[in-house]
Amino acid sequence: MPTPPTQPPCARSLAVVNEEIRGLLEAGGLVSPEGRLRYQELLVEWAAAVRGDVTEAA
């Protein structure tokens, strides 16, 4: 059974995470199981960054 993605130890900016996601997609990185796992991790990090942006704006 695969383990769920973990929260990264330090928060990166939304722009940095977004750039890494785009790079993974452009490089066709979702083909491998490792690429799919990395994509899931990045989505978790991206969602946390979005929540952080919303909290700061409020």
C-alpha positions in Angstrom: 0.0 0.0 0.0 1.5 3.4 -1.0 2.1 5.9 1.8 0.3 9.2 1.6 2.4 12.2 0.5 3.9 14.1 3.4 4.0 17.8 4.1 7.3 19.3 3.2 9.5 20.5 6.1 9.7 24.1 5.0 7.1 26.1 3.1 8.0 27.2 -0.4 6.2 30.0 -2.2 3.3 29.2 -4.4 5.2 30.4 -7.5 8.1 28.1 -6.8 5.9 25.0 -6.3 3.8 25.9 -9.4 7.0 26.2 -11.4 8.1 22.7 -10.3 4.7 21.2 -11.2 4.8 22.8 -14.6 8.4 21.5 -15.2 7.3 18.0 -14.2 4.3 18.1 -16.6 6.3 19.5 -19.5 9.1 16.9 -19.1 6.5 14.1 -19.2 7.5 13.2 -15.6 4.1 11.7 -14.8 4.9 8.5 -16.8 6.9 6.9 -14.0 5.6 5.9 -10.6 8.1 8.2 -9.0 6.9 11.1 -11.1 3.3 10.4 -10.1 4.3 10.3 -6.5 6.3 13.5 -6.8 3.3 15.2 -8.5 1.1 14.1 -5.5 3.6 15.6 -3.1 3.7 18.8 -5.1 -0.1 19.1 -5.1 -0.2 18.8 -1.3 2.5 21.4 -1.0 0.7 23.6 -3.6 -2.6 23.4 -1.6 -0.7 24.3 1.6 0.8 27.3 -0.1 -2.6 28.4 -1.4 -4.0 28.2 2.1 -1.1 30.2 3.4 -1.7 32.9 0.8 -5.4 33.1 1.7 -4.6 33.3 5.4 -2.1 36.1 4.8 -4.6 38.0 2.6 -7.3 37.8 5.3 
